[in-house]
């Protein structure tokens, strides 16, 4: 069976991705920094709770050790954990505020990827799916025809641009893995206060698709559920 870990999986896109992958036959580890919420979510979707705070190296290492001991490898890693950070003005954006967002969205992704890389390399068909955003695309945010061009999210948008570039660089450095970044779309979740126009089922469509690609599937790509996106 396919062994899958999803970070930030106790709600929203992570929760729905876990539910769908369990239904497809995956053994899904529901990563959550909050034990109570994580255990409840895992029970609801039929997954296995694992305590994992992407901002805490000891927590990440402990989760990797647990999966190593129980499973011996990891087939799919979904780096889903993320925070939005608000909409600070340039005067309000301090280095400390930026670091808070990057600690989850960027450094957290790196912590988890690095810790679980040996387990992924032990898989016959290792896959990483990173959750990006159209707000991280230079082409999209500078296109007057796109809604994203009207938004100024200094911390969140720049963090997702980093996620997109990290994905490309990881994919080049690790050609035996399938590593892609996806844009779920403007989905109604806690991240945006439920304002998204898509359902979580629509938002997770591309995540599930890229989590279940074949060993000869794409790598180093940036896509939403409608197809490739511009960088």
N, C-alpha and C positions, 0 to 999 in steps of 0.2 A: 504493500500500500504506500501511497505517496505521503510523506511526512512534511507538514507545512507549519510554519510559524508566521503569525500575523501580529505585528506590534500595534498597540492602541486599539485592541479588538473588542473592547467591552461595549462599544456603542458605534452608531453611525456606519460609515462605509466599512470599517474594519469588522464590525459585528455582522453585517450583511454578507461580506465576503466570506467570513468564517462559516456562516450558515450554508451558503451555496456550495462551498468546497467540501464541507462535511457531507452534503447531499450527493456530491459527486464521488464520494468514497475516500476522501482524504482523511488522514489522521491530523486534526488541526489543533495546534497549541495556541490558545487564546491568550496573547500577551496583554497584561494590564498592570499598571502600577498600583491600582487600588484592589486589594485582595477580595473585598466583599463584592464589588461590582464585577470583577473578573470572574469570580467563581459563579456568580449568578448567570452571567452571559454564557460561560462555557456550558453550564447545565442546560440552558435554554437551547443552544444550537447543537449540542451533542459533541462538543469539543473537550479539550483538556486545558484547564487553567494553568498558566505559569506566570508567576510574579515577574514583571519586567518593567523597570523604569529606565527609559532610554537615556536619561540625563545622569544616571548613576552607574559608573563602571562596574562596581561590585555586583549590582543587581543584574547587569547584562552578562557578566562572567558567570554568575551563579546559574542563570537560565541556560547558558550554553553548556555548562557542566552537566546540568540535569538532563538535557536532551541528548547529550553525548552518552551518558550512562544508560538511559532508557532505550534510545533508538539507535545510537551509533552513527547516525548521519542525519542530514537535513536535505530534503529535495527542493523545497520552495520557501523562500523568504519574501514576505511582503512587508516592506518598510512603510507602514501606514501612519504611525504616530506623528501628529503634527498639531501646531497651534497657530492661531491667526494673528494675534498680537495687537489688534486694534488698527487705527489709522493715524499714527502720530504725524504731526507736522515736522518739517525739518528742525524747528526750534525745540520740539519736544523729544526728538529722537536722540537719546543718549547712547553711548557705547554699551552701557549696562542693559538698556532696554533691548537693543539689537541682539546682544548676547543671549538674552533670555529666549528669544525666538529661535536664534541659530542653535542654541543648545539642544532643542528638541528637533527642529526640522533638518538641520545639517549635521551637527556634531553627533546627535543621537543616531542618525542613519549610519554615520561612519563607525561609531562604537559598535553597533549591532552587526554591521557587515563584517567588520574586522574580527569580532569575537566568533561569529558563526562560519567564517570562511573555511576553516578546516573541516567542519561538518558538511558544508556544501560540496567541497572538493571530494568528499567520500561518497557522494551520490553519483549514480549513473547518468542522471539528467538534471543537473542543478539549474535552478531558475531564481532570479531576483527580480521582483517588481517594486519599483520605487514610485511613490505617489507624488506627482508633480502638480503643476497648475499652469493654465494658459497665461497667468500673470507673471510667470517666469520666462515667457517667450519674448525676446526683444522685438521680433517681427509683429507679434500680435499686439503688444502694448503700445506700439507706435503706429498702428493702423487706425486712422480716424473712423473707419467703418465698423470697428469692433468696440463693444461696450468696455472692454478692458482698458482702452486708451483714455477713458475718462476717470479712471481710478488711480489714486496715489496711495500705495501701501508700501512704504519704503522698506520696512522690515520683512514682511511676509513675501512680497514679490521678489526681493533680492535673494531671500533664502531659497525660494523655489527655482530661481535661476541657477543657484549653486547646485541644487539637487539634479537639475537637468544636465549640467556639465559633469558632475560627479558620475552620473550614469554613463555618459559617453566615455569618460576616462576609464572607469571600471571595466566597461565592455571591451575596450581596446587592450587593457592589461590582463584580462581574464577571458581569453577566447574560448575556453572550454565551458564557460557558463553562458546562459542566456540571460542577459541583463537589460531590462527596458524600463523606461519611465512613461507613466500614463497620466492623462488628464481626465479625472472622473467627470468633469463638467460641474456646472453650478447646481449642486445637489442640496436639498433641504436637510441640513444636519445642524448639530450644535455649533459647529465651526462658524456658521454664518447666521446663527439665530433662527434657523429654519426658513430662511428667505429664498433658498434655491428653488428653481422651477422644475428640477428633475427629482424623481423619486430615488430612494437609495438603491432600488433594483436597477434603475437606469444607470446610476452612478457607478455601480459595481460591475457593470457589464464588461468594460474593458479590463478591469482588474482581474476578473475571473478568466477572461480570455487569455491574457498574458501569463497568468499563473498556471495555465494548463497547456502551454505550447509544447510542441514536440522537440526532441533533442536537436533537430535541424531547423528549428524555428528562428525567427528574427532575433537579433541582438543589437544593442546600441540604438534603438529606435525611440521615437517620441510620438505617442498616438492617443487619440480618444476613441470613443466607440464608433465614430464615423470614418476613422482612418488616420493616416499620418498627419502630424501638425508641423508647422514651420518653427524653426529654432528661433 
